[in-house]
């Protein structure tokens, strides 16, 4: 039994080693808190640079416009085309990020399966319509080229009635 007795060194009884470990951990924690406070202070003092300065400039210009100015700008064909291109890029990036999330949800999977079914059906219908128009044009070229295409179409509509 005498070998199991710890005099002033038992960590469970609050011996020296345990106390010095706690004091050392408190000093380390205080040092880390000081580093964190210093880092926070540096962040506050440094001007935050935007990761998208071009976007920021565009936003700034648009936000500074009056309603009338924005109305004029937003009806400019060149601006509309450029804005649509940017919006298409945004939509594409959003789709790339959201596709896996949507595909993994039950609601998303069901909606996508339904959309796939509709897309296949509508594509088949569109292909049949294109084939029909091509066949119609081939018939016009081979049998009715002596009349205008408008006259031919009018004749076809009348025979369908």
Secondary structure as the mmCIF struct_conf table of DSSP 4:
data_model
#
loop_
_struct_conf.conf_type_id
_struct_conf.id
_struct_conf.beg_label_comp_id
_struct_conf.beg_label_asym_id
_struct_conf.beg_label_seq_id
_struct_conf.end_label_comp_id
_struct_conf.end_label_asym_id
_struct_conf.end_label_seq_id
HELX_RH_3T_P HELX_RH_3T_P1 UNK A 2 UNK A 4
BEND BEND1 UNK A 7 UNK A 8
HELX_RH_3T_P HELX_RH_3T_P2 UNK A 11 UNK A 13
TURN_TY1_P TURN_TY1_P1 UNK A 14 UNK A 14
HELX_RH_AL_P HELX_RH_AL_P1 UNK A 16 UNK A 45
BEND BEND2 UNK A 46 UNK A 46
HELX_LH_PP_P HELX_LH_PP_P1 UNK A 47 UNK A 50
BEND BEND3 UNK A 51 UNK A 51
HELX_RH_AL_P HELX_RH_AL_P2 UNK A 53 UNK A 63
TURN_TY1_P TURN_TY1_P2 UNK A 64 UNK A 64
BEND BEND4 UNK A 65 UNK A 65
HELX_RH_AL_P HELX_RH_AL_P3 UNK A 67 UNK A 73
TURN_TY1_P TURN_TY1_P3 UNK A 74 UNK A 75
HELX_RH_AL_P HELX_RH_AL_P4 UNK A 77 UNK A 104
BEND BEND5 UNK A 105 UNK A 105
HELX_RH_AL_P HELX_RH_AL_P5 UNK A 106 UNK A 143
TURN_TY1_P TURN_TY1_P4 UNK A 145 UNK A 146
BEND BEND6 UNK A 147 UNK A 147
HELX_RH_AL_P HELX_RH_AL_P6 UNK A 149 UNK A 160
#
